[in-house]
Amino acid sequence: MSAPQLAFFRRRLQADEQALLSAVKATAGHLQESETSSDWNDRASAEEEHTLELRVRDRERKLLQKIREALRRIDEGNYGWCEETGEPIGIPRLLARPTAALCLEAQERREQAKRRFG
């Protein structure tokens, strides 16, 4: 992968990282601002919203970890190469999923094995 391509993916991953960090701060502020209602229905609705927000933030935390791993791979010179096969991942796949660490074939094999063995 060329230096301009690596720079493009670095900028994209860093922008994604900053967006996620901003979302985390917004959620933390929102969760602290919430007030407890005396109405049971309102309280249940608020708790459900909080649960959903926390679930989304957990998924974003995992994505943030993958972004940081991808940035580390760029720094180490391994970005764009499949961790399992050593083959190139391919620009189209990286454009669709910049955090990809496996080529499409390796990812499909992993998903099939996961479905088979739970």
Biotite code that builds the C-alpha atoms (Angstrom):
import biotite.structure as struc

atoms = struc.array([
    struc.Atom([0.000, 0.000, 0.000], chain_id="A", res_id=1, res_name="MET", atom_name="CA", element="C"),
    struc.Atom([1.347, 3.404, -0.917], chain_id="A", res_id=2, res_name="SER", atom_name="CA", element="C"),
    struc.Atom([2.122, 6.188, 1.548], chain_id="A", res_id=3, res_name="ALA", atom_name="CA", element="C"),
    struc.Atom([-0.815, 8.382, 0.358], chain_id="A", res_id=4, res_name="PRO", atom_name="CA", element="C"),
    struc.Atom([-3.206, 5.446, 0.798], chain_id="A", res_id=5, res_name="GLN", atom_name="CA", element="C"),
    struc.Atom([-1.911, 4.794, 4.310], chain_id="A", res_id=6, res_name="LEU", atom_name="CA", element="C"),
    struc.Atom([-2.248, 8.499, 5.122], chain_id="A", res_id=7, res_name="ALA", atom_name="CA", element="C"),
    struc.Atom([-5.841, 8.446, 3.846], chain_id="A", res_id=8, res_name="PHE", atom_name="CA", element="C"),
    struc.Atom([-6.753, 5.482, 6.071], chain_id="A", res_id=9, res_name="PHE", atom_name="CA", element="C"),
    struc.Atom([-4.932, 7.015, 9.057], chain_id="A", res_id=10, res_name="ARG", atom_name="CA", element="C"),
    struc.Atom([-6.954, 10.234, 8.696], chain_id="A", res_id=11, res_name="ARG", atom_name="CA", element="C"),
    struc.Atom([-10.175, 8.292, 8.289], chain_id="A", res_id=12, res_name="ARG", atom_name="CA", element="C"),
    struc.Atom([-9.510, 6.121, 11.345], chain_id="A", res_id=13, res_name="LEU", atom_name="CA", element="C"),
    struc.Atom([-8.500, 9.136, 13.429], chain_id="A", res_id=14, res_name="GLN", atom_name="CA", element="C"),
    struc.Atom([-11.692, 10.965, 12.420], chain_id="A", res_id=15, res_name="ALA", atom_name="CA", element="C"),
    struc.Atom([-13.759, 7.913, 13.384], chain_id="A", res_id=16, res_name="ASP", atom_name="CA", element="C"),
    struc.Atom([-11.915, 7.728, 16.697], chain_id="A", res_id=17, res_name="GLU", atom_name="CA", element="C"),
    struc.Atom([-12.647, 11.382, 17.480], chain_id="A", res_id=18, res_name="GLN", atom_name="CA", element="C"),
    struc.Atom([-16.321, 10.975, 16.561], chain_id="A", res_id=19, res_name="ALA", atom_name="CA", element="C"),
    struc.Atom([-16.642, 8.015, 18.907], chain_id="A", res_id=20, res_name="LEU", atom_name="CA", element="C"),
    struc.Atom([-14.897, 9.839, 21.737], chain_id="A", res_id=21, res_name="LEU", atom_name="CA", element="C"),
    struc.Atom([-17.270, 12.787, 21.305], chain_id="A", res_id=22, res_name="SER", atom_name="CA", element="C"),
    struc.Atom([-20.250, 10.429, 21.412], chain_id="A", res_id=23, res_name="ALA", atom_name="CA", element="C"),
    struc.Atom([-18.962, 8.884, 24.634], chain_id="A", res_id=24, res_name="VAL", atom_name="CA", element="C"),
    struc.Atom([-18.685, 12.309, 26.260], chain_id="A", res_id=25, res_name="LYS", atom_name="CA", element="C"),
    struc.Atom([-22.189, 13.214, 25.116], chain_id="A", res_id=26, res_name="ALA", atom_name="CA", element="C"),
    struc.Atom([-23.617, 9.998, 26.525], chain_id="A", res_id=27, res_name="THR", atom_name="CA", element="C"),
    struc.Atom([-21.855, 10.428, 29.836], chain_id="A", res_id=28, res_name="ALA", atom_name="CA", element="C"),
    struc.Atom([-23.274, 13.934, 30.113], chain_id="A", res_id=29, res_name="GLY", atom_name="CA", element="C"),
    struc.Atom([-26.740, 12.773, 29.116], chain_id="A", res_id=30, res_name="HIS", atom_name="CA", element="C"),
    struc.Atom([-26.759, 9.931, 31.644], chain_id="A", res_id=31, res_name="LEU", atom_name="CA", element="C"),
    struc.Atom([-25.674, 12.282, 34.438], chain_id="A", res_id=32, res_name="GLN", atom_name="CA", element="C"),
    struc.Atom([-28.320, 14.868, 33.542], chain_id="A", res_id=33, res_name="GLU", atom_name="CA", element="C"),
    struc.Atom([-31.263, 12.490, 33.679], chain_id="A", res_id=34, res_name="SER", atom_name="CA", element="C"),
    struc.Atom([-33.657, 12.988, 36.522], chain_id="A", res_id=35, res_name="GLU", atom_name="CA", element="C"),
    struc.Atom([-35.691, 10.332, 38.256], chain_id="A", res_id=36, res_name="THR", atom_name="CA", element="C"),
    struc.Atom([-39.421, 10.501, 37.738], chain_id="A", res_id=37, res_name="SER", atom_name="CA", element="C"),
    struc.Atom([-42.011, 9.434, 40.282], chain_id="A", res_id=38, res_name="SER", atom_name="CA", element="C"),
    struc.Atom([-44.147, 7.899, 37.537], chain_id="A", res_id=39, res_name="ASP", atom_name="CA", element="C"),
    struc.Atom([-43.311, 4.209, 37.093], chain_id="A", res_id=40, res_name="TRP", atom_name="CA", element="C"),
    struc.Atom([-43.942, 4.285, 33.345], chain_id="A", res_id=41, res_name="ASN", atom_name="CA", element="C"),
    struc.Atom([-41.685, 7.289, 32.837], chain_id="A", res_id=42, res_name="ASP", atom_name="CA", element="C"),
    struc.Atom([-39.006, 5.695, 34.968], chain_id="A", res_id=43, res_name="ARG", atom_name="CA", element="C"),
    struc.Atom([-39.205, 2.415, 33.031], chain_id="A", res_id=44, res_name="ALA", atom_name="CA", element="C"),
    struc.Atom([-38.981, 4.274, 29.714], chain_id="A", res_id=45, res_name="SER", atom_name="CA", element="C"),
    struc.Atom([-35.983, 6.265, 30.916], chain_id="A", res_id=46, res_name="ALA", atom_name="CA", element="C"),
    struc.Atom([-34.231, 3.130, 32.150], chain_id="A", res_id=47, res_name="GLU", atom_name="CA", element="C"),
    struc.Atom([-34.853, 1.402, 28.818], chain_id="A", res_id=48, res_name="GLU", atom_name="CA", element="C"),
    struc.Atom([-33.380, 4.390, 26.965], chain_id="A", res_id=49, res_name="GLU", atom_name="CA", element="C"),
    struc.Atom([-30.336, 4.302, 29.244], chain_id="A", res_id=50, res_name="HIS", atom_name="CA", element="C"),
    struc.Atom([-29.915, 0.575, 28.670], chain_id="A", res_id=51, res_name="THR", atom_name="CA", element="C"),
    struc.Atom([-30.037, 1.067, 24.909], chain_id="A", res_id=52, res_name="LEU", atom_name="CA", element="C"),
    struc.Atom([-27.573, 3.948, 25.084], chain_id="A", res_id=53, res_name="GLU", atom_name="CA", element="C"),
    struc.Atom([-25.178, 1.898, 27.171], chain_id="A", res_id=54, res_name="LEU", atom_name="CA", element="C"),
    struc.Atom([-25.452, -1.012, 24.744], chain_id="A", res_id=55, res_name="ARG", atom_name="CA", element="C"),
    struc.Atom([-24.635, 1.292, 21.836], chain_id="A", res_id=56, res_name="VAL", atom_name="CA", element="C"),
    struc.Atom([-21.720, 2.774, 23.757], chain_id="A", res_id=57, res_name="ARG", atom_name="CA", element="C"),
    struc.Atom([-20.414, -0.735, 24.486], chain_id="A", res_id=58, res_name="ASP", atom_name="CA", element="C"),
    struc.Atom([-20.445, -1.516, 20.772], chain_id="A", res_id=59, res_name="ARG", atom_name="CA", element="C"),
    struc.Atom([-18.701, 1.802, 20.116], chain_id="A", res_id=60, res_name="GLU", atom_name="CA", element="C"),
    struc.Atom([-16.103, 0.988, 22.799], chain_id="A", res_id=61, res_name="ARG", atom_name="CA", element="C"),
    struc.Atom([-15.322, -2.243, 20.952], chain_id="A", res_id=62, res_name="LYS", atom_name="CA", element="C"),
    struc.Atom([-15.123, -0.347, 17.656], chain_id="A", res_id=63, res_name="LEU", atom_name="CA", element="C"),
    struc.Atom([-12.807, 2.206, 19.277], chain_id="A", res_id=64, res_name="LEU", atom_name="CA", element="C"),
    struc.Atom([-10.523, -0.653, 20.301], chain_id="A", res_id=65, res_name="GLN", atom_name="CA", element="C"),
    struc.Atom([-10.507, -1.967, 16.715], chain_id="A", res_id=66, res_name="LYS", atom_name="CA", element="C"),
    struc.Atom([-9.730, 1.524, 15.394], chain_id="A", res_id=67, res_name="ILE", atom_name="CA", element="C"),
    struc.Atom([-6.780, 1.842, 17.742], chain_id="A", res_id=68, res_name="ARG", atom_name="CA", element="C"),
    struc.Atom([-5.538, -1.611, 16.696], chain_id="A", res_id=69, res_name="GLU", atom_name="CA", element="C"),
    struc.Atom([-5.782, -0.558, 13.025], chain_id="A", res_id=70, res_name="ALA", atom_name="CA", element="C"),
    struc.Atom([-3.810, 2.618, 13.763], chain_id="A", res_id=71, res_name="LEU", atom_name="CA", element="C"),
    struc.Atom([-1.197, 0.491, 15.526], chain_id="A", res_id=72, res_name="ARG", atom_name="CA", element="C"),
    struc.Atom([-0.989, -1.764, 12.449], chain_id="A", res_id=73, res_name="ARG", atom_name="CA", element="C"),
    struc.Atom([-0.421, 1.332, 10.278], chain_id="A", res_id=74, res_name="ILE", atom_name="CA", element="C"),
    struc.Atom([2.411, 2.404, 12.584], chain_id="A", res_id=75, res_name="ASP", atom_name="CA", element="C"),
    struc.Atom([3.945, -1.079, 12.472], chain_id="A", res_id=76, res_name="GLU", atom_name="CA", element="C"),
    struc.Atom([3.594, -1.378, 8.689], chain_id="A", res_id=77, res_name="GLY", atom_name="CA", element="C"),
    struc.Atom([1.122, -4.288, 8.826], chain_id="A", res_id=78, res_name="ASN", atom_name="CA", element="C"),
    struc.Atom([-2.034, -2.428, 7.802], chain_id="A", res_id=79, res_name="TYR", atom_name="CA", element="C"),
    struc.Atom([-3.774, -3.825, 4.742], chain_id="A", res_id=80, res_name="GLY", atom_name="CA", element="C"),
    struc.Atom([-2.369, -7.335, 5.190], chain_id="A", res_id=81, res_name="TRP", atom_name="CA", element="C"),
    struc.Atom([-4.436, -10.277, 6.405], chain_id="A", res_id=82, res_name="CYS", atom_name="CA", element="C"),
    struc.Atom([-3.370, -11.386, 9.882], chain_id="A", res_id=83, res_name="GLU", atom_name="CA", element="C"),
    struc.Atom([-4.282, -14.978, 9.079], chain_id="A", res_id=84, res_name="GLU", atom_name="CA", element="C"),
    struc.Atom([-3.026, -15.542, 5.535], chain_id="A", res_id=85, res_name="THR", atom_name="CA", element="C"),
    struc.Atom([-0.561, -12.705, 4.971], chain_id="A", res_id=86, res_name="GLY", atom_name="CA", element="C"),
    struc.Atom([-2.376, -11.784, 1.740], chain_id="A", res_id=87, res_name="GLU", atom_name="CA", element="C"),
    struc.Atom([-3.444, -8.208, 0.903], chain_id="A", res_id=88, res_name="PRO", atom_name="CA", element="C"),
    struc.Atom([-6.873, -7.325, 2.303], chain_id="A", res_id=89, res_name="ILE", atom_name="CA", element="C"),
    struc.Atom([-7.762, -5.129, -0.656], chain_id="A", res_id=90, res_name="GLY", atom_name="CA", element="C"),
    struc.Atom([-8.674, -1.460, -0.911], chain_id="A", res_id=91, res_name="ILE", atom_name="CA", element="C"),
    struc.Atom([-12.418, -2.038, -1.534], chain_id="A", res_id=92, res_name="PRO", atom_name="CA", element="C"),
    struc.Atom([-12.716, -4.043, 1.703], chain_id="A", res_id=93, res_name="ARG", atom_name="CA", element="C"),
    struc.Atom([-10.705, -1.472, 3.645], chain_id="A", res_id=94, res_name="LEU", atom_name="CA", element="C"),
    struc.Atom([-12.887, 1.325, 2.282], chain_id="A", res_id=95, res_name="LEU", atom_name="CA", element="C"),
    struc.Atom([-15.966, -0.554, 3.489], chain_id="A", res_id=96, res_name="ALA", atom_name="CA", element="C"),
    struc.Atom([-14.388, -1.553, 6.818], chain_id="A", res_id=97, res_name="ARG", atom_name="CA", element="C"),
    struc.Atom([-11.180, 0.347, 7.602], chain_id="A", res_id=98, res_name="PRO", atom_name="CA", element="C"),
    struc.Atom([-10.643, -1.718, 10.753], chain_id="A", res_id=99, res_name="THR", atom_name="CA", element="C"),
    struc.Atom([-10.510, -5.025, 8.840], chain_id="A", res_id=100, res_name="ALA", atom_name="CA", element="C"),
    struc.Atom([-7.657, -7.266, 9.916], chain_id="A", res_id=101, res_name="ALA", atom_name="CA", element="C"),
    struc.Atom([-8.621, -10.257, 7.776], chain_id="A", res_id=102, res_name="LEU", atom_name="CA", element="C"),
    struc.Atom([-9.074, -10.647, 4.049], chain_id="A", res_id=103, res_name="CYS", atom_name="CA", element="C"),
    struc.Atom([-12.568, -11.495, 2.871], chain_id="A", res_id=104, res_name="LEU", atom_name="CA", element="C"),
    struc.Atom([-11.878, -15.211, 2.466], chain_id="A", res_id=105, res_name="GLU", atom_name="CA", element="C"),
    struc.Atom([-10.362, -15.548, 5.950], chain_id="A", res_id=106, res_name="ALA", atom_name="CA", element="C"),
    struc.Atom([-13.256, -13.598, 7.479], chain_id="A", res_id=107, res_name="GLN", atom_name="CA", element="C"),
    struc.Atom([-15.783, -15.844, 5.724], chain_id="A", res_id=108, res_name="GLU", atom_name="CA", element="C"),
    struc.Atom([-13.985, -18.951, 6.996], chain_id="A", res_id=109, res_name="ARG", atom_name="CA", element="C"),
    struc.Atom([-14.005, -17.570, 10.525], chain_id="A", res_id=110, res_name="ARG", atom_name="CA", element="C"),
    struc.Atom([-17.725, -16.754, 10.339], chain_id="A", res_id=111, res_name="GLU", atom_name="CA", element="C"),
    struc.Atom([-18.572, -20.213, 8.955], chain_id="A", res_id=112, res_name="GLN", atom_name="CA", element="C"),
    struc.Atom([-16.616, -21.898, 11.732], chain_id="A", res_id=113, res_name="ALA", atom_name="CA", element="C"),
    struc.Atom([-18.340, -19.719, 14.296], chain_id="A", res_id=114, res_name="LYS", atom_name="CA", element="C"),
    struc.Atom([-21.779, -20.667, 12.918], chain_id="A", res_id=115, res_name="ARG", atom_name="CA", element="C"),
    struc.Atom([-20.834, -24.338, 12.876], chain_id="A", res_id=116, res_name="ARG", atom_name="CA", element="C"),
    struc.Atom([-19.356, -24.525, 16.330], chain_id="A", res_id=117, res_name="PHE", atom_name="CA", element="C"),
    struc.Atom([-21.300, -21.752, 18.031], chain_id="A", res_id=118, res_name="GLY", atom_name="CA", element="C"),
])
